[in-house]
Amino acid sequence: MSHAPASPPRARTEVLADGTTVITLGGDWNRQAATPAIAFKGDQVRLVTEQLGDFDSSLPGWIHAHFRQVRRLDLSALPSRLRSLVELAEQSTTTPSPETTGGLLARFGGWGLESSSSWGRAFEHIGDVALGLGRLLIGRARVNWQDFWLQLQTAGVDALPIVALLGFLTGLIMAYVGLIQLRQVGATVYVANLVSLAMTREMGALMTGVIACGRTATSFASQLGSMNVSQETDALRVLGINPVEYLGLPRILAVTLMVPLLSVFATFIGVFGGMIVACAGDLSVSQYLTQVVVAISFRSFLVGFIKSIAFGFIAAWAGCYRGAVAKPSALGVGEAATSAAVLGITLIVISDALFAVIFNLFNF
């Protein structure tokens, strides 16, 4: 089959009486051919075609490069395929104008509206979690139990090394600081009381909760945010499945169950770390362990256990919530992971302060 020889691309300029510049395009436009140069004046341009042959992306690119600054560009006479390509090129390079920020008052107003909207979504998500737990108790929840068992492994067993390391170092540091101070008054034996009470009531649960925020909450936010990007959560809604119930509930249950166990483990490791320092000083192993048994009561253990349950729930909820509201983009997923850790740690510290006040009021 024979093909007609390609004619070079051409562009002819004509100025009408009303000042409109008419550019007539013709020939075959492709990347191998040299594009014509034109010169025109005015801000009203109309593009027409005459014996226009084949063309590729070089023609809409040439039009966009030469006429993107024109105030009034008439494309109505162009073939529909060429016109759509030119309009697409204009849309892809159009940058949004920066939003004008009024004054300081307007900025505070915008921040307040955004914060109120964010808190509204947070309480709505908490409500969905509560409804999911209620449906689970009556056996009507649609929970992905495979995720539950997987998160028991990843959020619990896989976290043992980092929990052991930080728990050991925390107990060691507290024992070292306490030993220096107590030695001045001849009460080094009470370093065991200091370490055991601090790890049991406070540091074991707090440290494990912070680890869960930095390790597990960010993972949940990334996972659920990526599902938003791939529209998996939308697909679940189309199928009539609540994503909070199906995806969030197993993660929250798994972390809420594992963080108390990790907290107990961290407490024992921290007490052991304190024993290393105390025995390197003035105490024997038997003296240290005797003081630990005297200092730790069931009430102290219960305080730390209650805190760890709350901290585990907060860490898991923060990750699931930030992942659920993440923007469907790579940047949105990254922001969700960061904000999950910040939100979780902040809420854990606030709740720890509330626990301290409440337990002090009830002398618990």
C-alpha positions as MATLAB code, in Angstrom:
seq = 'MSHAPASPPRARTEVLADGTTVITLGGDWNRQAATPAIAFKGDQVRLVTEQLGDFDSSLPGWIHAHFRQVRRLDLSALPSRLRSLVELAEQSTTTPSPETTGGLLARFGGWGLESSSSWGRAFEHIGDVALGLGRLLIGRARVNWQDFWLQLQTAGVDALPIVALLGFLTGLIMAYVGLIQLRQVGATVYVANLVSLAMTREMGALMTGVIACGRTATSFASQLGSMNVSQETDALRVLGINPVEYLGLPRILAVTLMVPLLSVFATFIGVFGGMIVACAGDLSVSQYLTQVVVAISFRSFLVGFIKSIAFGFIAAWAGCYRGAVAKPSALGVGEAATSAAVLGITLIVISDALFAVIFNLFNF';
ca = [
       0.000    0.000    0.000;
       1.473    3.332   -1.049;
       1.419    6.408    1.182;
       1.338   10.007    0.019;
       4.598   11.792    0.709;
       4.508   13.841    3.905;
       4.268   17.581    3.406;
       6.173   19.852    5.772;
       4.223   21.552    8.542;
       3.232   25.118    7.814;
       1.616   28.006    9.636;
       0.338   31.127    7.860;
      -0.471   34.346    9.707;
      -3.210   36.806    8.730;
      -4.482   39.827   10.646;
      -8.159   40.732   10.225;
      -9.611   44.210   10.331;
     -10.847   43.788   13.905;
      -7.314   43.001   15.071;
      -7.792   39.239   15.334;
      -4.794   37.205   14.228;
      -5.736   34.108   12.232;
      -3.191   31.296   12.172;
      -3.762   28.724    9.427;
      -2.174   25.346   10.086;
      -1.478   22.759    7.399;
       0.780   19.905    6.373;
       1.958   16.905    8.394;
       3.164   17.558   11.924;
       5.468   15.046   13.581;
       8.484   15.071   15.839;
      10.932   14.533   12.986;
       9.777   17.574   10.993;
      11.014   21.082   11.703;
       8.187   23.201   13.100;
       7.644   26.636   11.547;
       8.370   29.857   13.378;
       5.712   32.561   13.505;
       5.438   36.119   14.751;
       2.199   37.854   15.654;
       0.878   40.736   17.699;
      -2.268   41.147   19.691;
      -4.038   39.114   22.325;
      -6.820   37.692   20.123;
      -5.853   34.639   18.073;
      -7.960   32.219   16.065;
      -6.579   28.894   14.870;
      -7.872   27.283   11.673;
      -6.682   24.401    9.504;
      -6.160   24.038    5.781;
      -5.085   20.722    4.257;
      -3.969   19.505    7.639;
      -2.491   16.030    7.361;
      -1.341   13.639   10.039;
      -0.133   15.015   13.345;
       1.205   13.751   16.648;
       1.767   15.373   20.028;
       4.172   17.877   18.491;
       1.281   19.957   17.089;
      -0.674   20.489   20.339;
       2.661   21.059   22.070;
       3.603   23.700   19.481;
       0.220   25.422   19.861;
       0.472   25.425   23.639;
       4.038   26.753   23.594;
       3.223   29.667   21.252;
      -0.238   30.702   22.438;
      -0.486   29.884   26.160;
      -0.093   33.576   27.046;
      -2.800   34.758   24.630;
      -5.771   36.265   26.420;
      -8.383   35.067   23.919;
      -7.576   31.939   21.925;
     -10.302   30.616   19.603;
      -9.990   26.871   18.991;
     -13.484   26.296   17.624;
     -12.309   25.777   14.027;
      -9.823   23.041   14.914;
     -10.643   19.338   14.527;
     -12.181   17.909   17.687;
      -9.268   15.538   18.376;
      -6.700   18.326   18.076;
      -8.821   20.708   20.140;
      -9.177   18.208   22.981;
      -5.405   17.607   23.045;
      -4.699   21.345   23.221;
      -7.218   21.806   26.041;
      -5.683   18.859   27.893;
      -2.221   20.407   27.602;
      -3.557   23.684   28.995;
      -5.194   21.946   31.958;
      -2.094   19.914   32.830;
       0.113   22.990   33.088;
      -2.340   25.301   34.789;
      -1.168   26.091   38.299;
      -3.757   27.071   40.877;
      -3.535   30.600   42.118;
      -2.402   30.847   45.710;
      -5.197   31.273   48.175;
      -5.348   34.635   49.785;
      -5.161   34.536   53.535;
      -7.000   37.403   55.128;
      -5.396   38.452   58.349;
      -4.503   36.847   61.615;
      -8.176   36.589   62.543;
      -8.995   34.818   59.265;
      -6.183   32.342   59.828;
      -7.417   31.549   63.323;
     -10.922   31.151   61.939;
      -9.738   28.718   59.280;
      -7.750   26.783   61.854;
     -10.785   26.612   64.122;
     -13.060   25.336   61.345;
     -10.506   22.730   60.325;
     -10.025   21.600   63.926;
     -13.758   21.319   64.560;
     -14.183   19.273   61.384;
     -11.288   17.012   62.382;
     -12.711   16.450   65.867;
     -16.096   15.701   64.334;
     -14.595   13.001   62.126;
     -12.665   11.609   65.101;
     -15.791   11.251   67.259;
     -17.633    9.741   64.310;
     -14.875    7.152   63.938;
     -14.994    6.389   67.670;
     -18.744    5.896   67.318;
     -18.216    3.476   64.433;
     -15.722    1.522   66.549;
     -18.175    1.392   69.469;
     -20.970    0.188   67.176;
     -18.641   -2.430   65.727;
     -17.776   -3.687   69.218;
     -21.472   -3.873   70.045;
     -22.196   -5.846   66.893;
     -19.263   -8.121   67.710;
     -20.704   -8.901   71.147;
     -24.009   -9.994   69.623;
     -22.284  -11.947   66.854;
     -23.280   -9.735   63.914;
     -19.987   -8.002   63.140;
     -18.191   -8.693   59.873;
     -14.599   -8.814   61.102;
     -11.571   -9.933   59.125;
     -10.225  -12.459   61.645;
      -7.210  -13.198   59.464;
      -6.104   -9.616   60.098;
      -6.665  -10.133   63.826;
      -4.323  -13.114   64.044;
      -1.788  -11.412   61.792;
      -1.753   -8.277   63.965;
      -1.315  -10.390   67.100;
       1.909  -11.564   65.515;
       3.155   -8.240   64.116;
       2.041   -5.952   66.959;
       2.824   -8.412   69.737;
       5.423  -11.097   69.173;
       7.436   -9.106   66.638;
       7.622   -6.180   69.088;
       9.261   -8.206   71.862;
      12.885   -7.334   70.925;
      12.402   -3.547   70.891;
      10.255   -3.673   74.040;
      12.896   -5.760   75.811;
      15.703   -3.413   74.769;
      13.952   -0.202   75.806;
      12.562   -1.752   78.989;
      16.010   -2.941   80.042;
      17.578    0.462   79.336;
      14.771    2.301   81.139;
      15.193    0.211   84.288;
      18.955    0.552   84.087;
      18.824    4.347   83.762;
      16.327    4.793   86.609;
      18.395    2.553   88.873;
      21.571    4.431   88.051;
      20.038    7.862   88.708;
      18.306    6.676   91.884;
      21.423    4.944   93.181;
      23.463    8.140   92.923;
      20.895   10.135   94.907;
      20.037    7.485   97.507;
      23.680    6.735   98.213;
      24.063   10.255   99.602;
      21.597    9.470  102.408;
      22.616    5.848  102.906;
      19.382    4.407  101.500;
      20.632    2.558   98.443;
      18.430   -0.423   99.300;
      15.400    1.605   98.223;
      16.604    1.767   94.631;
      14.740   -1.519   94.146;
      11.525    0.117   95.371;
      12.076    3.045   93.018;
      12.638    0.932   89.923;
       9.933   -1.650   90.604;
       7.216    0.892   91.453;
       8.099    3.159   88.530;
       8.122    0.307   86.031;
       4.950   -1.298   87.413;
       2.744    1.772   87.794;
       4.078    4.096   85.127;
       7.000    3.422   82.829;
       6.105   -0.086   81.683;
       2.709    0.928   80.318;
       3.809    4.363   79.091;
       6.885    3.106   77.280;
       4.971    0.246   75.636;
       2.212    2.613   74.530;
       4.715    4.992   72.943;
       6.372    2.061   71.163;
       2.962    0.977   69.876;
       2.352    4.479   68.515;
       5.693    4.705   66.761;
       5.692    1.149   65.483;
       2.116   -0.071   65.096;
      -0.033    3.046   64.712;
       2.102    4.323   61.849;
       1.877    0.914   60.197;
      -1.922    0.903   60.475;
      -2.150    4.425   59.061;
       0.039    3.474   56.096;
      -1.901    0.271   55.409;
      -5.348    1.852   55.539;
      -4.155    4.971   53.719;
      -2.802    2.819   50.902;
      -6.190    1.109   50.728;
      -7.737    4.546   50.233;
      -5.343    5.181   47.354;
      -6.222    1.875   45.673;
      -9.952    2.432   46.453;
     -10.194   -0.834   48.389;
     -12.192    0.842   51.151;
     -14.615    2.213   48.553;
     -15.013   -1.301   47.170;
     -15.884   -2.567   50.656;
     -18.561    0.121   51.014;
     -20.021   -0.852   47.636;
     -20.278   -4.437   48.909;
     -22.100   -3.193   52.005;
     -19.173   -3.809   54.378;
     -18.197   -1.177   56.942;
     -14.409   -0.601   56.573;
     -14.095    0.436   60.228;
     -15.672   -2.830   61.319;
     -13.915   -5.057   58.790;
     -10.432   -3.486   58.806;
     -10.180   -1.348   61.933;
     -11.808   -3.546   64.555;
      -9.417   -6.530   64.268;
      -6.426   -4.208   64.492;
      -7.783   -2.379   67.526;
      -8.653   -5.625   69.301;
      -5.258   -7.161   68.583;
      -3.237   -4.181   69.839;
      -5.488   -3.639   72.868;
      -4.870   -7.269   73.794;
      -1.124   -7.321   73.164;
      -0.001   -4.010   74.706;
      -0.883   -5.082   78.303;
       1.088   -8.293   77.831;
       4.014   -6.343   76.396;
       3.747   -3.925   79.315;
       4.074   -6.764   81.841;
       7.037   -8.093   79.889;
       8.664   -4.634   79.813;
       8.116   -4.267   83.563;
       9.967   -7.487   84.368;
      12.784   -6.609   81.966;
      13.054   -3.121   83.483;
      13.247   -4.533   87.005;
      15.959   -6.892   85.799;
      17.871   -3.957   84.271;
      17.667   -2.116   87.568;
      18.988   -5.188   89.364;
      22.102   -5.185   87.158;
      22.971   -1.652   88.264;
      21.988   -2.171   91.913;
      24.024   -5.360   92.239;
      27.001   -3.647   90.629;
      26.750   -1.113   93.471;
      25.982   -1.853   97.095;
      23.158   -4.430   96.928;
      23.057   -8.183   96.572;
      20.587  -10.035   94.367;
      18.634  -11.317   97.375;
      18.354   -7.833   98.901;
      17.171   -6.369   95.616;
      14.543   -9.054   94.994;
      13.312   -8.850   98.588;
      12.715   -5.117   98.246;
      10.982   -5.649   94.897;
       8.545   -8.128   96.465;
       7.883   -5.729   99.339;
       7.365   -2.714   97.063;
       5.107   -4.202   94.394;
       1.495   -4.775   95.402;
      -1.456   -6.055   93.427;
      -2.838   -2.519   93.398;
       0.292   -1.178   91.703;
       0.185   -3.985   89.163;
      -3.500   -3.279   88.480;
      -2.817    0.427   87.923;
      -0.208   -0.316   85.281;
      -2.409   -2.958   83.662;
      -5.384   -0.585   83.364;
      -3.167    2.079   81.851;
      -1.694   -0.348   79.336;
      -5.156   -1.390   78.123;
      -6.106    2.251   77.557;
      -2.781    3.069   75.895;
      -3.080    0.085   73.566;
      -6.559    1.133   72.489;
      -5.431    4.725   71.926;
      -2.434    3.708   69.827;
      -4.479    1.346   67.649;
      -7.360    3.791   67.253;
      -5.033    6.652   66.283;
      -3.477    4.566   63.511;
      -6.814    3.315   62.180;
      -8.426    6.757   62.341;
      -5.617    8.607   60.575;
      -5.468    5.875   57.947;
      -9.225    6.005   57.392;
      -9.228    9.776   56.744;
      -5.950    9.832   54.784;
      -5.979   11.628   51.449;
      -5.756    9.232   48.468;
      -2.208   10.134   47.473;
       1.359    9.235   48.369;
       1.692   12.498   50.292;
      -1.549   11.800   52.140;
      -0.348    8.360   53.239;
       2.904    9.832   54.569;
       1.059   12.569   56.437;
      -1.316    9.981   57.905;
       1.561    7.889   59.244;
       3.216   10.927   60.825;
       0.015   12.312   62.333;
      -0.922    8.867   63.701;
       2.240    8.739   65.807;
       1.847   12.347   66.979;
      -1.846   11.946   67.787;
      -1.342    8.652   69.594;
       1.563    9.831   71.753;
      -0.224   13.086   72.600;
      -3.407   11.297   73.669;
      -1.408    8.756   75.683;
       0.402   11.491   77.617;
      -2.879   13.327   78.251;
      -4.632   10.156   79.398;
      -1.659    9.272   81.621;
      -2.004   12.626   83.350;
      -5.741   12.029   83.808;
      -5.066    8.581   85.249;
      -2.589   10.088   87.706;
      -5.164   12.619   88.921;
      -7.958   10.043   89.167;
      -5.879    7.437   91.002;
      -4.615   10.109   93.382;
      -8.159   11.301   94.143;
      -9.254    7.768   95.016;
      -5.970    6.989   96.798;
      -5.454    4.034   94.484;
];
